[in-house]
Amino acid sequence: MATKIERIELSVFETESNTGRFDLVEVEVKPGRIRWKRQGRGQPRDEIHVLHVITSDGIQGDCTVGDARYTTMRRDDLEQLRILAIGEDALDRERLIRKMHAATRGMFTLQGWYGTFDNCLWDIAGKLEGKGVRELLGQARASCPAYYNLGGATKEAAAEDACVAVERGFPAVKDHFGGDAAENIDWFRGVRAAVGDKVDVLHDAAGCDYTLEEAITVGKELDELHFGWFEEPLPDRDQEGLQELCATVEVPILAPETMMNDFELSALWLRLGAVDMLRVNARAGMTHIRQLAQIAEEMDTTIEANGPGGLFGLIHAHLVCGIGNTTYYEYFPDGSRDAAGQLIGLLNPPVPVSGQITTPAGPGWGAEWDWTRFKRARVALL
């Protein structure tokens, strides 16, 4: 039985941006080697958008646009979405996503622009069936391990924060060290020595600017230290460099974070051997994520969710509990991602307990809202 889409609305909230503005200056890190270094230029105001898809029988699907980033939908995209979707069957997700994908070329907009709409359709389906999205995906597990993004301005501070994570029950920790290869290797050894052999340690090199030769050196050290993965070791579009790195080191290479809104390129990088594990974010839509998970499963590897995802963690909590070939939920401590939802009325953003993430019991995404607070905080309804 068809469930027609009757209306699509967009709630707008004002907030502080999760990503600060910055300038870039050239710094000589060694003779003949220049690197761009960020210099902060303040924290701008930004908007959070929440999309609502309402069906003719009164079922409403809700989802934030983007996650901690890409938090807004262009007005042109919203109007085009209404033309494409209103009157269609909300349960025919596969067809609707093919339609949105086909429309993208003529819209001159970002790949994955319709991901939030897709997530609203999953919410509707779950509410109609009385099931959580994790169940619609297959309910791979009741809970999923989470890793902790550690901080620390010194090697000692980083090792200490890693120990804090272990004491809190996290089975894995990830760094974002931004030094050169030699400095980072020293810090890796410090963290590994601090947490011991039973904790999974991960390296995110997004801020490192390694050359291929340096990435190989780092990768071989990560092999020796038994790290779980080497994330974004080279620019995501350096297909040949990534292929050589994957073929040279044993530690799994995880990418392409800056391209993951484009599910076709992500799948291509995996098939071409430019990554060993695939970075994904459900802001591009859970339907595409499930497709990528199936491709990765056929290649005997995993997809790994970037950040908590939409609805301040609920989307990726369902993803990692629903899909089997994924390893961890990514957790940022001290409420930097989940607590933001409370400002607009979300009552149950997920937080790991003893290093494990679970989903709420309710249908769809299971979001519980204080709608009075939601409407009071809202600055516009489009």
C-alpha positions in Angstrom: 0.0 0.0 0.0 1.4 3.4 -1.0 2.2 6.1 1.5 2.2 9.3 -0.4 4.5 12.2 0.4 2.3 15.2 1.1 4.6 17.9 2.4 8.3 18.7 2.9 9.3 21.3 5.4 12.6 22.6 6.8 13.2 23.9 10.3 16.0 26.5 10.7 18.0 27.1 13.9 20.9 29.5 14.5 24.0 28.1 16.3 27.7 28.4 16.5 29.6 26.7 13.7 31.4 23.4 14.5 34.1 24.5 12.1 36.0 27.7 12.7 37.3 30.0 10.0 41.0 30.0 9.3 43.8 31.4 7.2 46.7 29.3 5.7 50.3 30.3 6.0 53.3 28.6 4.5 55.7 27.1 7.0 59.1 25.5 6.1 59.1 22.2 8.1 62.5 21.1 6.7 64.8 22.4 4.0 62.9 22.5 0.8 59.6 21.2 2.3 56.8 23.7 2.6 53.6 23.0 4.4 50.4 24.9 4.8 49.5 25.6 8.5 46.2 26.8 9.8 45.7 30.0 11.7 42.3 30.5 13.4 40.1 33.4 12.4 37.2 33.0 14.8 34.1 30.8 15.2 31.3 32.1 13.0 27.6 31.7 13.6 25.9 29.1 11.5 22.6 27.3 11.0 21.3 23.8 11.7 18.5 22.6 9.4 16.1 19.8 10.2 14.1 18.3 7.3 10.5 17.0 7.8 8.8 14.7 5.3 5.1 14.3 6.0 2.9 11.7 4.4 -0.8 11.8 3.5 -1.6 9.5 6.5 0.2 11.8 9.0 3.5 10.0 9.4 6.4 12.4 9.8 10.0 11.5 9.2 12.6 13.9 10.7 16.4 14.2 10.3 19.0 16.9 10.7 20.8 18.0 7.5 24.4 16.8 7.5 25.9 16.0 10.8 28.4 18.2 12.7 29.2 19.7 9.2 27.3 20.4 6.0 24.4 21.4 8.3 22.3 23.3 5.8 20.2 22.6 2.7 20.2 25.1 -0.2 16.8 26.7 -0.8 17.1 25.7 -4.5 17.7 22.1 -3.4 14.7 22.2 -1.1 12.4 23.5 -3.9 13.7 20.9 -6.3 13.2 18.1 -3.8 9.6 19.1 -3.4 9.1 18.9 -7.2 10.8 15.5 -7.3 9.2 13.9 -4.2 5.8 15.2 -3.4 3.1 12.8 -4.5 5.6 9.9 -4.5 5.4 6.7 -2.4 7.5 7.3 0.7 8.2 3.6 1.1 9.7 3.2 -2.4 13.1 4.3 -1.2 15.3 2.6 -3.8 13.3 4.2 -6.7 13.3 7.6 -5.0 17.0 7.6 -4.4 17.7 6.6 -8.0 15.4 9.5 -9.1 17.3 12.0 -6.8 20.6 10.8 -8.0 19.6 11.1 -11.7 18.4 14.7 -11.0 21.7 15.7 -9.5 23.4 16.3 -12.8 20.9 18.9 -13.8 20.9 20.7 -10.5 24.6 21.6 -10.3 24.7 20.9 -6.6 26.7 18.8 -4.2 26.7 15.0 -4.5 24.6 13.4 -1.8 22.4 16.5 -1.4 19.4 14.3 -0.9 20.8 12.1 1.9 18.7 13.8 4.6 15.6 13.1 2.6 16.5 9.5 2.3 17.0 9.3 6.1 13.6 10.8 6.6 12.2 8.0 4.5 13.9 5.4 6.7 12.3 7.1 9.8 8.9 6.9 8.1 9.3 3.2 7.3 10.4 2.4 10.8 7.4 4.3 12.3 5.0 2.5 10.0 6.4 -0.9 10.8 7.0 -0.2 14.5 10.7 -1.0 14.1 13.9 0.8 14.7 16.1 1.5 11.6 18.7 -0.9 13.0 16.0 -3.7 12.6 15.2 -2.6 9.1 19.0 -2.9 8.3 19.2 -6.3 9.8 19.9 -5.8 13.5 23.5 -7.1 13.4 24.0 -6.5 17.2 22.4 -5.1 20.2 25.3 -2.7 20.8 28.5 -1.7 19.1 32.0 -0.9 20.4 32.9 2.8 20.2 36.3 4.4 19.9 37.4 7.5 21.7 39.0 10.4 20.0 41.9 11.3 22.3 43.4 14.8 22.8 46.6 16.2 24.3 49.1 18.8 23.4 52.1 16.7 24.4 53.0 13.0 24.0 52.5 12.6 27.7 49.1 14.3 27.7 47.9 12.2 24.8 49.0 9.0 26.5 47.2 10.1 29.7 44.0 10.8 27.8 44.2 7.4 26.1 44.4 5.9 29.6 41.3 7.9 30.6 39.4 6.4 27.7 40.5 2.8 28.6 39.4 3.4 32.2 36.0 4.5 30.9 35.7 1.2 29.1 36.5 2.2 25.5 38.1 -0.7 23.6 39.8 1.6 21.1 41.3 5.1 20.9 42.1 7.3 17.9 44.6 10.1 17.6 44.6 13.2 15.3 48.4 13.8 15.7 49.5 16.6 13.3 53.3 16.3 13.5 55.8 15.0 11.0 56.4 11.3 10.6 59.2 11.1 13.1 57.4 13.0 15.8 54.2 11.1 15.3 55.9 7.8 15.5 57.3 8.8 18.9 53.8 9.7 20.0 52.4 6.4 18.7 54.8 4.5 20.8 53.9 6.5 23.8 50.2 5.8 23.4 50.7 2.1 22.7 53.0 1.7 25.8 50.4 3.5 27.9 47.3 1.4 26.9 49.0 -2.0 26.4 48.4 -4.5 23.7 44.7 -5.3 24.3 43.4 -1.9 23.2 43.0 -1.1 19.6 44.8 2.1 18.5 44.0 4.0 15.3 45.8 6.8 13.6 44.0 9.7 11.7 46.5 11.5 9.5 44.0 14.1 8.2 46.2 17.0 9.5 49.6 15.5 8.7 50.4 16.2 5.0 52.6 13.1 4.6 54.4 12.4 1.3 54.0 8.9 0.0 57.4 8.0 1.3 56.6 9.3 4.8 53.2 7.5 4.7 55.0 4.2 3.9 57.4 4.8 6.8 54.5 5.6 9.2 52.5 2.7 7.9 55.3 0.2 8.6 55.6 1.6 12.1 51.9 1.2 12.6 52.3 -2.4 11.4 54.9 -3.0 14.1 52.7 -1.4 16.8 49.6 -3.4 15.6 47.4 -0.4 15.0 43.9 -1.1 13.7 43.9 1.4 10.8 45.7 4.3 9.1 43.1 6.9 8.2 43.4 9.5 5.4 47.2 9.0 5.0 47.4 10.9 1.7 45.0 13.2 -0.1 41.9 11.2 -1.0 42.2 12.0 -4.7 45.7 10.6 -4.9 44.5 7.3 -6.3 47.9 6.0 -7.4 49.6 7.0 -4.1 46.9 5.3 -2.1 47.1 2.2 -4.3 50.8 1.9 -3.7 50.5 2.5 0.0 47.8 -0.2 0.3 50.0 -2.6 -1.6 53.1 -1.8 0.6 51.9 -1.8 4.2 49.9 -4.3 6.2 47.9 -1.8 8.4 44.5 -1.2 6.7 44.2 2.1 4.9 40.9 3.9 5.6 39.6 6.6 3.2 38.2 8.6 1.3 36.6 10.9 3.9 36.5 14.0 1.7 34.8 12.1 -1.1 32.3 10.0 0.9 29.3 12.0 -0.2 29.8 10.5 -3.6 29.0 6.8 -3.1 30.1 5.9 -6.7 33.6 7.3 -6.3 33.8 5.6 -2.8 32.9 2.3 -4.3 35.4 2.8 -7.2 38.3 3.6 -4.8 37.5 0.3 -2.9 37.4 -1.7 -6.1 40.6 -0.2 -7.4 42.5 -1.0 -4.2 43.0 2.6 -3.2 41.5 1.8 0.2 41.3 -1.3 2.3 38.4 -0.1 4.4 35.8 2.4 3.4 35.0 5.7 5.2 31.2 6.5 5.1 28.8 9.0 6.5 25.0 8.5 6.4 24.5 12.2 5.7 24.6 11.0 2.1 21.6 8.7 2.9 21.3 5.3 4.6 20.2 3.7 1.3 23.6 4.4 -0.3 25.5 3.4 2.9 23.7 0.0 2.8 24.8 -0.4 -0.8 28.4 0.4 0.0 28.3 -2.1 2.9 27.1 -4.8 0.6 30.0 -4.0 -1.9 32.5 -4.0 1.0 31.1 -7.3 2.3 31.6 -8.9 -1.1 35.2 -7.8 -0.9 35.6 -9.1 2.7 36.1 -5.7 4.3 34.2 -3.1 6.3 32.7 0.3 6.1 33.6 2.6 9.0 31.2 5.5 10.0 32.7 9.0 10.2 31.6 10.8 13.4 28.2 10.3 15.1 26.3 11.2 11.9 22.9 12.9 11.8 20.5 13.5 14.6 23.5 14.1 16.9 24.5 10.4 16.9 21.2 8.5 16.4 21.8 7.9 12.7 25.2 6.3 13.1 24.2 4.4 16.2 21.6 2.7 14.1 24.1 2.2 11.3 26.7 0.4 13.5 24.1 -1.7 15.3 22.2 -2.6 12.1 25.1 -3.4 9.7 27.4 -6.3 10.4 30.6 -5.4 8.5 31.6 -2.3 10.5 33.8 -2.1 13.5 33.2 1.0 15.7 31.1 4.0 16.5 33.2 7.2 16.5 32.8 9.1 19.8 34.0 12.6 20.5 34.2 13.2 24.3 32.8 15.9 26.5 29.5 16.4 24.5 31.1 18.1 21.5 28.7 16.4 19.1 25.8 14.8 21.0 25.0 17.5 23.5 24.3 20.0 20.7 21.0 18.3 20.0 19.7 19.2 23.4 19.8 22.9 22.4 17.1 22.3 19.8 15.0 19.9 21.9 16.4 16.4 21.2 16.0 14.5 24.5 18.0 11.3 23.8 21.2 11.8 21.9 23.2 8.6 22.3 26.3 8.4 24.4 28.5 5.3 24.8 28.2 3.5 28.1 31.3 1.5 29.1 32.6 1.9 25.5 29.4 0.6 23.9 26.8 2.5 21.9 23.2 1.4 21.7 20.0 2.8 20.0 16.8 3.9 21.7 13.8 1.4 21.7 11.4 3.6 19.7 10.5 3.1 16.0 12.4 4.8 13.1 15.4 6.7 14.4 13.9 6.6 17.9 14.4 10.3 18.4 12.5 11.8 21.3 11.8 15.5 21.0 10.7 18.3 23.2 8.6 19.9 20.5 7.8 22.9 22.5 11.5 23.7 22.9 12.1 22.7 19.3 9.6 25.3 18.0 10.7 28.0 20.5 14.3 27.6 19.3 13.5 27.6 15.7 14.0 30.8 13.8 12.2 29.9 10.5 10.1 27.2 9.0 10.4 26.9 5.2 
